[in-house]
């Protein structure tokens, strides 16, 4: 029997709730249909926002939402999305399917959505095709309380009080779709653009995020920090609060992503191997950040992550609509455990994307809505939000194929404000159940409860069978006389256990 040894005395740091964040882009059916249906829709809505989706996201405890992109962000001109809807400019969404964007969902609508969700606001600004003035005015429009051209315009558009903007991204993927820049060039633009992301006296100033690397582009991280580091060191707060990282899991590489639902054991383990790469990326980008920011004041913001497969057959290739199976659930389980364990550096993450795109937690079809296996992982892991990471040691075995070997178990452990311990464990094996004994350094388990998500590796929910995979109470555990806990976790499963000592 494998052992998980937990040192309940050793708190390693706070797990920032925003690690459990999400991303919504003007892409496919994410915003329109998925989140926003308009006030005149027959689909039940509050001010145009789908009631069913908002309720499910609140239940999942969504902490922060990023918008409007993605690649869309560096093409987005925010003034096109304010004022009377009839007069808002229309544009072509060149990145995503060449469809008409009527700008009926803009700044006011996004703020309304975040208000209904009760989540923090992460706005991504336009560096690729936007001006410094445009970015500066957007921040003024959203956050200034006094008399000024932009604050007055906001009032004219029906919003008296400023909104709270928690995070502001200075461009997106500026090494690629956000302008194809070199790191030195972008580093200098970052210095300039961020200057005008003013702090208008919000209670907590807007936190600025610098565009970081794609996957393992360590050169980008090094050069951007080298170009900005004199400021990074002098003015840590107010200059750069986060550096982003984007990493998508494609089991067969970018050219051969494969089907989201039709895959075999080889692809399963290849996908798990790719998911584990997140750990190496955080360590290596983190090492570079340590040389410029040894006190870890700048967060590594993994503001795009998740599985990216082929689109569902028959759907618009530009809409990136994909299904979501137990494989996605295990990838999410592994990744969130990695983030928890690196909470000293990872301060926010945003899985891509919230509804109807890539690794979504929700899929919709007309009035119908289904929750994906990934939804349940976020729901089961929500107890880690703002909890203290605890020291834990897990005995694992390497499993997989000749090509790829991965640890059989993923885990992380935290203690919440009431002193309850939360353990999240995933059994990555598609065939073998796993017996685990959980031991505590000094105390004994007094009471516990657990939930599980499990199913065949390809199992997923559909609009015809919406509850094939769902979180269920789990009874496959017992507390021993010595105060340890013995669990038998089925193959292909994720468990959340809450323990009172
Ligand atoms: O999430 C889809 C796209 O992936 C985003 O728009 C872009 O930032 C990334 O390349």
Boltz pocket constraint, residues with backbone or C-beta under 6 A from the ligand:
constraints:
  - pocket:
      binder: B
      contacts: [[A, 25], [A, 69], [A, 70], [A, 71], [A, 72], [A, 172], [A, 173], [A, 304], [A, 352], [A, 353], [A, 358]]
      max_distance: 6.0
